[in-house]
Amino acid sequence: MKVLSLFANIGVAEAYLHEIGMDVAVANELIERRAKLYSEIYPETNMICGDITNSDIMDRIVTESKAQGIEIIMATPPCQGMSTAGQQEDDDERNKLICYVIEAVKRICPKYVFIENVPLFLSTYININEKKIMISDLIKQELGNEYVINTYVIDTKDYGVPQMRERAILLLSKISDTTLWELPHKEEKLVTMEDAIGSLPMLDPYVKDITDEERKIMFPHYEERKAQALKISPWHNPPHHVKRQVVAMQHTPTGCSAFDNKVYFPVKEDGKPVKGYHNTYSRQKWNVPAYTVTMDNRKISSQNNVHPGRLEYKNSAGEHIYSDARTLTLYELMIIMSLPHDWPVPIKTSEAFLRRIIGEGIPPLFVKKVFMKLIEGVNGDGKA
């Protein structure tokens, strides 16, 4: 079955689709840098780079999709206008991009549509012809006569992904001659951080504001641990941090925030205490799936970004020192996002760029399982 990917970014969502027999034949992405990387990862896909709100670009998408015989549209429009991690400004123009998804569906007439966004997507209002309408109502109004629309709010942790990530999912099935597309059943066993990255050896951070001599004292095993990590993956590089943040996290146990530390409280460069929420300067837990990966995943001072760590030793003062006083490496993030180990992203790609992109994506293992459910239905009743 042939797929059109709208708002494709670099193709995180479709990382497993080819292996289950889905052909992402056409894709569209606005930003040239992302579109170029997409084409390096998926050279067989016809990537149309440009603004979907531009009529010429939309016409190209529609023409190529019809020529290719597209049967499924997958749309993952930007969510920053609705995300709780964003500004949530009224009338954010990005919220109206769903209108172009609807236009593409009407013009291409695929058998199935997969739409993904944050849960607030379903209850967000946009202005259409000077009238406010909820996005979910607009989709029903415009497409409900042609498609059965199944709407869900899910957490990817319930589908074998080692990450808590709530999403709104809409699965549309053409009323005539198609199988009804539904979500697979939730899985009983959660995949925890321990399951996902617990077997990886300890890895020290690279502290930017100390000398090499200080590094040997602070982290005597830094070089050998780094070498071991890079043998595992070129993306398993020690994250870079400043000393004051690293020291705070060395004294922070698994699942706790450094804001609970009485002595090693987070401080600014001038030594004044940091003000923040308890989900910042916070270590994750081993016995549950990871917290939601955000775009700002390089910082200790951002939301739930720090490695769970393990009790490593007691220092001469009798203080407990915890390992991995750092954010997750890009390799660890890839595992938590359920990306395949052989995902062919070029090694020259900027780590900072990849980190941000991954924080925007939907775990591809979840997408794979949703599409496999469709395949099972199509094969089961013979309709396609």
C-alpha angles and dihedrals in degrees: 000000000000121000136201113208114205120194084013098171104183094328104264092146095053098046093118102030097095092055091057094049101266115136112208092202100167132028136177129205129168101210115072096212091055093043091052092052090046089057091050091053095040107027093166093062120092100235114200107196116201148076113308089207088065109093093219091055092046090050090052091050092050095044094048093044092053091046090052094046096241112200100174132043117201113193126183104170120190112282102193091104090060104026119114085225090058136065095268091210119183114255095013102178091222089068089065094059087094086075089067091049088054091049091051091050092050094048100040097037098207121188092235139024129197115196122181133184144128117303092254087064089082095055100035117116124219131185115251117175089345092305127108117234132171112248093234090052091048091054091050091046095050102035107019094096092058103032141046104231119208113190125196142170107208141172113223091218087075091063103055097276115132092225137080105231123153116208140170111235126191119190114191123193122187108247094228124067100346141109116250108254113222136164119266118250119275116262120242099220121066119216106229133203087256090056093046105042106358093106093058114104123244116284126194122216123246105248108212101197103052134079125252089254091053089048091056090054097042096041110016092175097046099113097044092046091049091050091049091049094051090052087060093050139338086231092058093088123148109261116238119243141156121259099246091057094044092050090051091052094045086065095044119095126222113290094013136108124236086232085077091060113107095198107018097049116159112267136187125242090271091053096253117135116265118241116216150116124290091246088068123077080022131145119220123235127253098214099059136047116278121274117256112295109234131195090253094062099133096075130086086203094060130080119310094321103137124105113252091242129193134244101269105176147318116259126221090274091056093250120145112243118202125208129234096036091182146080119276116283119245088253091055090048090052090054092048090049087052094238114163116261090234096049101147100229109153113256091228091066115119112257092214090053093049093048092055093045093050089052089059096049137093115237106265094214088066091048090049092053092048091052091045088056089056092048091051090051094048093048092044099057100025096238119129 
